[in-house]
Amino acid sequence: MPELQKPSEEFLNSLKELLGSTGWREGDDARYLEEPRGNFRGQAALIVLPANVEEVSEIVKRCSTARVGIIPYGGGTGLVSGQLSLENDHSIILSLERMNKIRNVDVKNDSMLVEAGCILADIQSAALDENRLFPLSLASEGSCRIGGNLATNAGGIQVIRYGNARDLCLGIEAVLPDGSIYHGLTPLRKDNTGYDLRHMMIGSEGTLGIITAASLKLFPNPQNTATAFCAIPSPSHAISLLKFCREEMGETISAFELMCAQGMKVLANHFPQEQDPFKGEYNWFTLIEIAGPSGIEEKFETMLMSAFENGFLLDSVIASSSAQSQALWRLRELMAEANKLEGAICSSDTSVPKSQVDQFIEETDAALLALHPGLRVNKYGHMGDGNLHFNVFPPEGIGKAQFLSTYPTIQKDVRLVIDKQTHQMNGSISGEHGIGRLKRNELQRYSDPAKLAVMKSIKAALDPHGIMNPGAVFSD
Ligand SMILES: Cc1cc2nc3c(=O)[nH]c(=O)nc-3n(C[C@H](O)[C@H](O)[C@H](O)COP(=O)(O)OP(=O)(O)OC[C@H]3O[C@@H](n4cnc5c(N)ncnc54)[C@H](O)[C@@H]3O)c2cc1C
C-alpha cells in the first residue's frame, strides 16, 4: 500500500476553514472513536462533517493531494471496526451526519431519494408516511445511516423476502478517491449501460469512495402482519418448518429467525423484564413474521397448527397485538446487547447454505467444546438466510477478563474453529457485517485468490494513493 502522511496542522486548519465552525470536531471526540461492542477504540486527526457533496469532493481532493487517509463514517454501528482507525491517528474521519435530507418519496416510481447521512429508521418512517415500505430492517436502525448500510451491504431481518441493501438500491451518488463526483442517482429499474458502479460501491466499506446519496426501492406496505414465537425440537426442525412455511405461505414470510435456550438465559440475566413466553421449557425457538393481504393471519394460524401436527414445532405463541409483537421482537433485538453484557469473547457472522444450518451448529458446537468443555454458546440469527451469529462466553461464573488472561489464545482459537467449520461447508466468514479491520486476515486466508486479486486491482485503479479507508478490508 502507498505511504500516507500524518496531516500537518496547516492542512487540518485549511479543512476547518473550508467547513466552518459547524463542520468539524477535534480528533479526540469520543463519539466517533467507540464501537458497539466496546472492544476497541479508534483514533483520528480530525473529524469532518461536510454539509453537501461539493464539500465532500473538495475534502477528498485535498486529501488526495496531501496523501491523507479518509475514513467514511455513518452511524458507527459497524461490528468489524471498518469505521475506526485502530492503527494510528493519521486519518481524518468523514461523517455524513449533516447530509441527512430525504429529498423525495416518489410513489409513482416506487422509489425515494435520500442523502447518505439519513438514519435508517427515518427513511422507513418517511416511506410509511406515503404508505410504502422500505424493508431494510436491523436492530441498529435507530442509529445506523443509509450510507453505512450500503457501504456494508447490510442484511437484517427481512432479507428472506426483500434481499439485502444491495437489492434495495436503484442508484447512488458518490465521491470517488480523486474527488470526482459520480452522478448515479436514478429511479430506473433497468440500465445495462456498461459496468454498474453502484454495485461496486455497495459493500466496498468505504475503500473505493464515499456514498453521498442513494435512490432506494420502495414496496407496497402490506396491510396485515402476524408474529409467532415457536418452540421447536432442534435446528433441523427449523429447516423443515421453514420449508413448510414457504410451501403454505409463499412469499409472505418476512422474517424467520432462530434462537436458543442459552440466548434466552443470557437475555434473562441482563433484561429480566423481558419474558420467555415458554418459561424456560424448551431449547430452540423460531421467531416468524408474515405480512400480506387481509386473511393472512388466519392462514398463518392454520399453518402453525398443521406444523404442530406434522411435528415441526412443539408450541407457539402468536402475538395478538402490536405491543405483543414488539415484545417478541425485543427478545431477538436485545440479543446483541445481552451478549456484550454477558462478556462474549467471540461473535461470529457466519453464513452457510440454509439446508446445512443444523449440521453447522452440531459440528461447530462439538469442536468448541473439544477446545474448552466449559464454553457457553449463544447461537442465533437470520435462519431464513442461513446467517448465524455464534456468541461464545467463558464458563459459568468466570469473568471475561479472568478467562482471557488464563487462556490468552482462546479468542483466536475459538474464531479459528468457527471459521474453519464455515470454510469446510463452503460458507462465508462474513454473512452481513463485512470485513472492516477485524477480518482482514480471514479474508486473505479464505477468499478465492482470483477474487482477491481482482479486488486489489480495482482498489489500485480507483484509489492509487490508498487514501480511502486505509487499513480496512485488505491486510497488505
Ligand atoms: C445491535 C446491532 C445489531 C446489528 N444488526 C445487524 C444486522 O442484523 N444486519 C447487518 O447487516 N448488520 C447489523 N449490524 C451492524 C451495523 O449496524 C451495520 O453494518 C450497518 O450497516 C452499519 O451502518 P453505519 O451507518 O453504522 O456504518 P458505520 O459503522 O459508520 O460504518 C460501517 C462501514 O461503512 C463505511 N461507511 C459508512 N458510511 C459510508 C459512506 N457514506 N460511504 C462509504 N463508506 C461508508 C465505514 O467506513 C465502515 O467501513 C448491527 C449492529 C448493532 C450494533
The ligand as an ORCA input file, in Angstrom:
! r2SCAN-3c Opt
* xyz 0 1
  C     -27.332     -4.037     17.809
  C     -26.797     -4.188     16.413
  C     -27.467     -5.015     15.520
  C     -26.998     -5.137     14.208
  N     -27.682     -5.954     13.353
  C     -27.266     -6.063     12.087
  C     -27.988     -6.877     11.166
  O     -28.981     -7.513     11.501
  N     -27.540     -6.936      9.906
  C     -26.426     -6.245      9.484
  O     -26.069     -6.316      8.309
  N     -25.713     -5.501     10.347
  C     -26.098     -5.380     11.619
  N     -25.380     -4.602     12.493
  C     -24.143     -3.946     12.041
  C     -24.320     -2.486     11.542
  O     -25.453     -1.881     12.105
  C     -24.384     -2.448     10.018
  O     -23.154     -2.872      9.490
  C     -24.709     -1.061      9.443
  O     -24.999     -1.203      8.073
  C     -23.589     -0.045      9.619
  O     -24.098      1.249      9.317
  P     -23.458      2.548      9.984
  O     -24.133      3.726      9.382
  O     -23.477      2.471     11.438
  O     -21.979      2.461      9.418
  P     -20.596      2.704     10.169
  O     -20.436      1.793     11.302
  O     -20.410      4.145     10.444
  O     -19.581      2.285      9.018
  C     -19.508      0.960      8.564
  C     -18.566      0.886      7.341
  O     -19.114      1.616      6.250
  C     -18.246      2.687      5.849
  N     -19.108      3.825      5.534
  C     -20.005      4.424      6.366
  N     -20.670      5.379      5.696
  C     -20.174      5.401      4.433
  C     -20.463      6.170      3.264
  N     -21.382      7.129      3.249
  N     -19.756      5.915      2.132
  C     -18.803      4.952      2.114
  N     -18.499      4.195      3.182
  C     -19.178      4.411      4.325
  C     -17.315      2.906      7.040
  O     -16.076      3.458      6.636
  C     -17.192      1.498      7.587
  O     -16.238      0.789      6.852
  C     -25.823     -4.452     13.809
  C     -25.139     -3.634     14.716
  C     -25.625     -3.497     16.011
  C     -24.888     -2.600     16.946
*
